[in-house]
Amino acid sequence: MIEYLGPKEEQILHAAMQVFVEKGRHGARMQEIADRAGVNKAMLHYYFRSKDNLYATIFRMVLGRYARQFRLSIDTSADVETILRRFIDGFLEMLNRHPRLPMFIVRELSEGGAIVGRVVGEMIEEGIFTVPRTMLHIIEERRDRGEIENVDDAVQFVVTLLGGCVYFFIAEPLIGVIFPMEENDRDAFVAARKEALFRHLYLGIKKRGDDS
């Protein structure tokens, strides 16, 4: 895994993600990525060796950064309300900084998902990307201790949590048509999305009679 990326590598990865979203992994060409990044093709191969390695590095970079942020911001001993709010805030902030990432993943999944599956599997084995399983453990533990309710299937809850965070960024072009908003309203919408998603999910599992 690349622990540090300099400005040039960051520039290449940003351009590569754009091309991969537009053309897919099979349709993308290293020359087009180099042109988009403003570098020569030899430099692209020097940094990343191959198109598939460049493609995999994007997943590792973004998911690795979010995993580190999650570990720093989430106190697993805190109450569920605090953990859930921080999870949603952090995930939506990450997606807002990388709005093409969800479509990048969707495009990969439409092509079979082999690379993202391998990368995520490796990151789980290496103990780098443990975010979904950590949330699953927290929900199961708090349910079994009687701190939350209405969670018969914790996996379904976590899948709903992840889907609720990702959906806007996948469907944004369509949502923008159905519910038109000014460009400068987007950040306000994302902020409101954090609160709405938190309230819908937390109120569904909050213990009745718990006013905390």
C-alpha positions as CSV (number, residue, x, y, z in Angstrom):
1,M,0.0,0.0,0.0
2,I,1.3,3.5,-0.8
3,E,1.5,5.2,2.6
4,Y,2.3,8.7,1.2
5,L,1.4,10.2,-2.1
6,G,3.1,13.3,-3.4
7,P,1.3,16.0,-5.4
8,K,2.2,14.4,-8.7
9,E,0.8,11.0,-7.7
10,E,-2.4,12.6,-6.3
11,Q,-2.8,14.5,-9.6
12,I,-2.5,11.3,-11.6
13,L,-5.0,9.4,-9.3
14,H,-7.5,12.2,-9.6
15,A,-7.2,12.2,-13.4
16,A,-7.3,8.4,-13.6
17,M,-10.5,8.2,-11.5
18,Q,-12.2,10.5,-14.0
19,V,-11.1,8.5,-17.0
20,F,-12.1,5.2,-15.3
21,V,-15.5,6.5,-14.4
22,E,-16.1,7.7,-18.0
23,K,-14.6,4.7,-19.9
24,G,-14.5,1.8,-17.4
25,R,-11.3,-0.1,-16.6
26,H,-11.2,-1.9,-20.0
27,G,-12.0,1.2,-22.0
28,A,-9.5,3.5,-20.3
29,R,-6.1,4.0,-21.9
30,M,-2.9,4.9,-20.1
31,Q,-2.2,7.6,-22.7
32,E,-5.5,9.3,-22.0
33,I,-4.9,9.2,-18.3
34,A,-1.4,10.7,-18.8
35,D,-2.8,13.4,-21.0
36,R,-5.6,14.2,-18.5
37,A,-3.0,14.4,-15.6
38,G,-0.6,16.5,-17.6
39,V,2.3,14.0,-17.4
40,N,4.0,11.8,-20.0
41,K,3.1,8.1,-20.2
42,A,6.5,7.0,-19.1
43,M,6.0,8.8,-15.8
44,L,2.6,7.1,-15.4
45,H,4.3,3.7,-15.7
46,Y,7.1,4.8,-13.4
47,Y,4.8,5.6,-10.6
48,F,2.2,2.8,-11.1
49,R,3.7,0.2,-13.4
50,S,0.4,-0.8,-15.0
51,K,-3.2,0.2,-15.6
52,D,-4.6,-2.5,-13.2
53,N,-2.1,-1.4,-10.5
54,L,-3.2,2.2,-10.9
55,Y,-6.8,1.2,-10.8
56,A,-6.3,-0.8,-7.6
57,T,-4.3,2.0,-6.0
58,I,-7.3,4.3,-6.2
59,F,-9.3,1.9,-4.1
60,R,-6.6,1.4,-1.6
61,M,-5.9,5.1,-1.3
62,V,-9.4,6.3,-0.7
63,L,-10.6,3.3,1.4
64,G,-7.3,3.3,3.5
65,R,-7.7,7.0,4.2
66,Y,-11.3,6.6,5.4
67,A,-10.3,3.6,7.5
68,R,-7.6,5.6,9.2
69,Q,-10.0,8.6,9.8
70,F,-12.6,6.2,11.2
71,R,-10.1,4.7,13.7
72,L,-9.1,8.2,14.8
73,S,-12.6,9.6,15.1
74,I,-14.6,6.7,16.5
75,D,-14.4,5.8,20.2
76,T,-15.9,2.3,20.3
77,S,-16.7,2.7,24.0
78,A,-19.0,5.7,23.3
79,D,-22.8,5.4,23.1
80,V,-24.4,4.3,19.9
81,E,-25.8,7.7,19.2
82,T,-22.4,9.2,19.1
83,I,-20.8,6.4,17.1
84,L,-23.5,6.4,14.5
85,R,-23.4,10.2,14.1
86,R,-19.7,10.2,13.7
87,F,-19.8,7.3,11.3
88,I,-22.3,9.1,9.0
89,D,-20.6,12.4,9.2
90,G,-17.2,10.9,8.4
91,F,-18.4,8.7,5.6
92,L,-20.4,11.5,3.9
93,E,-17.5,13.9,4.2
94,M,-15.2,11.3,2.5
95,L,-17.7,10.8,-0.3
96,N,-18.2,14.6,-0.7
97,R,-14.4,15.0,-1.1
98,H,-14.4,12.1,-3.6
99,P,-17.8,12.4,-5.3
100,R,-16.8,10.2,-8.3
101,L,-15.8,7.3,-6.0
102,P,-19.3,5.7,-5.8
103,M,-19.7,5.7,-9.6
104,F,-16.1,4.4,-9.9
105,I,-17.1,1.4,-7.7
106,V,-20.4,0.9,-9.5
107,R,-18.6,0.9,-12.8
108,E,-16.1,-1.7,-11.4
109,L,-18.9,-3.9,-10.1
110,S,-20.7,-3.7,-13.5
111,E,-17.5,-5.2,-15.0
112,G,-17.4,-8.1,-12.5
113,G,-15.9,-6.5,-9.4
114,A,-12.8,-8.7,-9.4
115,I,-10.3,-5.9,-8.6
116,V,-12.3,-4.1,-5.9
117,G,-13.1,-7.5,-4.3
118,R,-9.4,-8.5,-4.2
119,V,-8.3,-5.1,-2.9
120,V,-11.0,-5.0,-0.1
121,G,-10.2,-8.6,0.8
122,E,-6.5,-7.8,1.1
123,M,-7.2,-4.7,3.1
124,I,-9.5,-6.7,5.5
125,E,-6.8,-9.4,5.9
126,E,-4.2,-6.7,6.6
127,G,-6.4,-5.1,9.2
128,I,-6.6,-1.9,7.3
129,F,-10.2,-1.8,6.2
130,T,-12.3,-3.0,9.2
131,V,-14.9,-0.2,9.2
132,P,-18.0,-2.2,8.2
133,R,-17.2,-5.2,10.4
134,T,-16.4,-2.8,13.3
135,M,-19.8,-1.2,13.0
136,L,-21.4,-4.7,12.7
137,H,-19.7,-5.7,16.0
138,I,-20.8,-2.5,17.7
139,I,-24.4,-2.9,16.7
140,E,-24.5,-6.6,17.6
141,E,-22.9,-5.9,21.0
142,R,-25.2,-3.0,21.9
143,R,-28.2,-5.0,20.8
144,D,-27.2,-8.0,22.9
145,R,-26.7,-5.7,25.9
146,G,-30.2,-4.2,25.5
147,E,-29.0,-0.7,24.6
148,I,-30.8,-0.6,21.3
149,E,-33.8,-2.5,19.9
150,N,-35.4,-3.4,16.6
151,V,-32.2,-4.9,15.2
152,D,-33.0,-8.5,14.4
153,D,-30.4,-8.6,11.7
154,A,-27.4,-6.4,12.3
155,V,-26.0,-7.1,8.8
156,Q,-29.1,-5.6,7.3
157,F,-28.8,-2.5,9.5
158,V,-25.2,-2.0,8.4
159,V,-26.0,-2.5,4.7
160,T,-28.8,0.0,5.1
161,L,-26.4,2.4,6.8
162,L,-23.8,2.1,4.0
163,G,-26.5,2.4,1.3
164,G,-28.0,5.4,2.8
165,C,-24.6,7.2,2.8
166,V,-23.7,6.2,-0.7
167,Y,-27.0,6.7,-2.6
168,F,-27.0,10.4,-3.0
169,F,-23.6,10.4,-4.7
170,I,-24.6,7.6,-7.1
171,A,-28.0,9.2,-8.0
172,E,-27.0,12.9,-7.8
173,P,-27.6,13.6,-11.5
174,L,-31.1,12.2,-11.2
175,I,-31.8,13.8,-7.9
176,G,-30.7,17.1,-9.3
177,V,-33.4,16.8,-12.0
178,I,-36.2,15.7,-9.7
179,F,-35.3,18.1,-6.9
180,P,-33.5,21.1,-8.6
181,M,-31.0,22.9,-6.4
182,E,-28.6,25.7,-6.9
183,E,-25.0,24.7,-7.2
184,N,-24.1,26.5,-3.9
185,D,-26.9,24.5,-2.2
186,R,-25.1,21.2,-2.6
187,D,-23.0,21.5,0.5
188,A,-26.1,22.5,2.5
189,F,-27.9,19.4,1.1
190,V,-25.1,17.1,2.1
191,A,-25.1,18.6,5.6
192,A,-28.8,18.1,5.9
193,R,-28.4,14.6,4.5
194,K,-26.1,13.7,7.4
195,E,-28.7,14.8,10.0
196,A,-31.7,13.2,8.2
197,L,-29.9,9.9,7.8
198,F,-28.8,9.9,11.4
199,R,-32.3,10.6,12.7
200,H,-34.0,8.0,10.5
201,L,-31.6,5.3,11.5
202,Y,-31.1,6.2,15.2
203,L,-34.8,6.7,15.9
204,G,-35.4,3.2,14.5
205,I,-33.0,1.5,17.0
206,K,-33.3,3.9,20.0
207,K,-34.7,2.3,23.1
208,R,-38.3,3.4,23.7
209,G,-38.4,5.7,26.8
210,D,-34.7,6.6,26.2
211,D,-34.5,10.3,26.1
212,S,-30.8,10.5,25.6
